[in-house]
Each structure stands twice: as C-alpha cells, then as structure tokens.
Amino acid sequence: MTVWRAAQERSLTCYRTDHEHWAESIPEVIQREIRASRLVVADVTGNNPNVLHEVGVAQALGKPLILLSQETAPESAFNVRSLRILTYDSRDLGQLGRELEQELTRVSSPSETLRAMLVPSSLGRPTTESIFVIAASPLSYRRAVGRSGGYKRLRRTSSDYVGVRGILQAFGLLFGFDTLPDNVDPEDCQDDVLKESMNIYCVASPKANRWTGALLAEYRDLWVPSLEFRADPASKNLRNVNISLFANGAEHWPPGWDRTSEGDRYFRDFGLIVRGPNPFDESKMMTIIAGRSSLGTEAASIALTDPRAVVDIRQMLQGLRIDLENHASPYWVVVSMKRAERDAKEEALRGTLQVEQVNALRPKP
C-alpha cells in the first residue's frame, strides 16, 4: 500500500499482476505490463529469481527502475548489487514512503516527460538496431521566392531546423548518441520508401515536405477529424503561396484566433502536432510537426521538445483518457507562438509558446 499511495499522489496507476485474474500465463502478462509501464518498482528482498528476471526485462526495455530491499547491498544478487537500491525496515514504512516519493519525483523528471513524448513506453527503448527517422526537406526562402543573393546577414536557426535540432538533442540527452535518429530528405526517396517499417518524425507542411501530405492522407482514411494543409486561394504570392490547415473540410483556427490581423502568419502563427501509429506499420509511431508558415512549424517543433509544453499536453490528454506512453492512441495538438514586431532579427519569442488545443483522433466510422 505504501507504493500504491506514493504512485497515486503523482497521478500514476499502480498495477500488481498477482492481484488480477488473467487468461494468459503470468509470465506473458508480466512482460506485457512491464512493456506498457512508465516505470517499474521491484522488491528484490530474498533475491527471488522471478523478480530478478522481471528486473532484467525492465532493464532491456529501458524502463526506469526503483529497487527496494530489506537487505543491505552485499546481500543482494550480484547483477543488481551495483544498482541504486532503497533499503527499508518493514517496521518503518513511513520512511519508505518518503523515499519512494523522492524516487518517483526523480524518474518523473522533465527528461522523463520529454521521453514520453518522443519515445513512449509502448515502443520500448531505442537501440542501435531501432529505426527512428527524421524526415525533413527544409525549403529555403531563396528557393521559395526565387531571390538571388540570399540573406544579407547571419540568421538564427528557425522553422524546420528547430525541429531537426530539437529531436536530435533530445535523443542524445535521453539515450546517448549511438541511438540518434537517421535524417532523411523525402526528395531523395521514391514514394514507396515511406511505407517501410520505421518510427518517423515528419517535419514541415506539405509545402516543404511531401511525406507530411502523404501521411495525413493515410490518416484521413483511418481517423476523424480529417486533417490536411491546402493552398490558400486568397494568397497573393503565387510563387510562395500561403497554406492553411483544414479539419473536416473547413479551415481551422484556434478558438478566438484573429485571422484578419495584419500580423497573422508572420508575427503570430500556429502549428500542428499529430502523433499516433504509423499507418503503414501500427507497431511503429508517426509524428507530424508542421505549420501554416515557418513560425507555425517552429512553434510545433518547440512544443514537441519543450518539457513544460509536453506537461500541458499530457495533462489535457489525460482528460481525454489518452496515455502519452501509448503511441497507438492518436491525437492532434495546435500550438501558437509570436515573433517580435519591428525586430531586425526576426526571431520567434519562445516565451510566447502556447498550447491552444489538444484533441483526440477517433476511428473513422
């Protein structure tokens, strides 16, 4: 009950397989539940072989571990002796509860929150054999508008590049640099490459990344609402046409959005995050990070890798009964951000990042 109470105080659900009735064999159930869990608490008192095996399974899946024991470290099994173990006295469970709270806080840190967004538990821990791919084909301003000469001064990283950099940085922080995702430019690939089995982060709208349009089209056959980016008929610049987000065929804006403002798109814009199962292999994950403009894409890119934004998204998903740790539960998020007006640097203001909407995707009837 001490573990149960400590978990509940942090909005975690505690499962014990020996308290449930299952049709499958207990080993199968345990492995499945460990795979689906955010973290594993194991009491290794007495070096029970079954418990030690389950600890090994959790380690192989990259699950955060909290080990408990009534014995000192030298009495523990050799393979867990070097790990952090909370020793406790069964006559003083109050002290155990306090230490458990500290450990649960540690494993539920910002890094753990970020991990849940990028690599949910349902995927297991990335290894050198895993296939994680960042698909991006950054469309430069010079290519888009046909300007010669390029920019006259150095510009900070923005738009698609923020997404690529943020995902790589997060993977390095969370899993080490041996597990960094591959970088793929869809323009270098034939269409069938998209159908290969992979966990994919697709950065930018179909204007700059054709795979984004292809993935959203697959989702329109599977889930509602139907989401897509379309060219804006009112756009005056045919060379660098504006695009808009549509949901179920109607142009979509966040609630209360002033689309008539002169600052719309350039000084203030919103982006879209869509996460769910890869439509070509449901055991893998698909994440789309895109916007109506470069500012919208940057907003979505930052929200995906900002622990504070992910905490907000996670809380809203809980209200929809969607677990961030389960990649098979699809959802879509709209986030916004502002750019400084009359600022020669033309940089986005990260402090203005706002989670506007979090919505579930439901199976298409």
Stockholm file with secondary structure:
# STOCKHOLM 1.0

chainA/1-365         MTVWRAAQERSLTCYRTDHEHWAESIPEVIQREIRASRLVVADVTGNNPNVLHEVGVAQALGKPLILLSQETAPESAFNVRSLRILTYDSRDLGQLGRELEQELTRVSSPSETLRAMLVPSSLGRPTTESIFVIAASPLSYRRAVGRSGGYKRLRRTSSDYVGVRGILQAFGLLFGFDTLPDNVDPEDCQDDVLKESMNIYCVASPKANRWTGALLAEYRDLWVPSLEFRADPASKNLRNVNISLFANGAEHWPPGWDRTSEGDRYFRDFGLIVRGPNPFDESKMMTIIAGRSSLGTEAASIALTDPRAVVDIRQMLQGLRIDLENHASPYWVVVSMKRAERDAKEEALRGTLQVEQVNALRPKP
#=GR chainA/1-365 SS CHHHHHHHTTTCCCCCGGGSCCSSCHHHHHHHHHHHCSCEEEECGGGCHHHHHHHHHHHHTTCCEEEEESSCGGGSCHHHHTSCEEECCTTCHHHHHHHHHHHHHHHTSHHHHHHHHHSCGGGCCCCTTCCEEEECCCCCHHHHHTCSSCCSSCCCCCTHHHHHHHHHHHHHHHHCGGGCCEEECGGGSCGGGGGSSCEEEEESCTTTCHHHHHHHHHHHTTEESCEEEEECTTCSCSTTCCEEEEETTEECCCTTCCTTSTTBTTTEEEEEEEEEEETTEEEEEEEEEEESSHHHHHHHHHHHHCHHHHHHHHHHHHHTTCCTTCTTSCEEEEEEEEECTTCTTCCEEEEEEEEEEEEECEECC
#=GC SS_cons         CHHHHHHHTTTCCCCCGGGSCCSSCHHHHHHHHHHHCSCEEEECGGGCHHHHHHHHHHHHTTCCEEEEESSCGGGSCHHHHTSCEEECCTTCHHHHHHHHHHHHHHHTSHHHHHHHHHSCGGGCCCCTTCCEEEECCCCCHHHHHTCSSCCSSCCCCCTHHHHHHHHHHHHHHHHCGGGCCEEECGGGSCGGGGGSSCEEEEESCTTTCHHHHHHHHHHHTTEESCEEEEECTTCSCSTTCCEEEEETTEECCCTTCCTTSTTBTTTEEEEEEEEEEETTEEEEEEEEEEESSHHHHHHHHHHHHCHHHHHHHHHHHHHTTCCTTCTTSCEEEEEEEEECTTCTTCCEEEEEEEEEEEEECEECC
//
